[in-house]
Amino acid sequence: MFWKFDLNTTSHVDKLLDKEDVTLHELMDEDDILQECKAQNRKLLDFLCQQQCMEQLVTLITHEPPVDMDEKVRFK
């Protein structure tokens, strides 16, 4: 019977955004962050549009990551 199952699924990104002290790096570590952006997750977009997040994103884009970093993290 389908009503016995909880079909109200909340993404892990939403759970992170409910935390008061979530950081951009915590969100960027999530595998489904791009899918949530494409789905126009309002909480996520509001968080990413904040001044400090925009500055961090620009810094991540414009500065080369350290060479000694793990390659998976470095190019994420």
Buried (B, 14 or more C-beta within 10 A) or exposed (E): EEEEEEEEEEBEBEEBBEEEEBEBEEBEEBEEBEEBEEEEBEBBEEBBEEEEBEEBEEEEEEEEEEEEEEEEEEEE
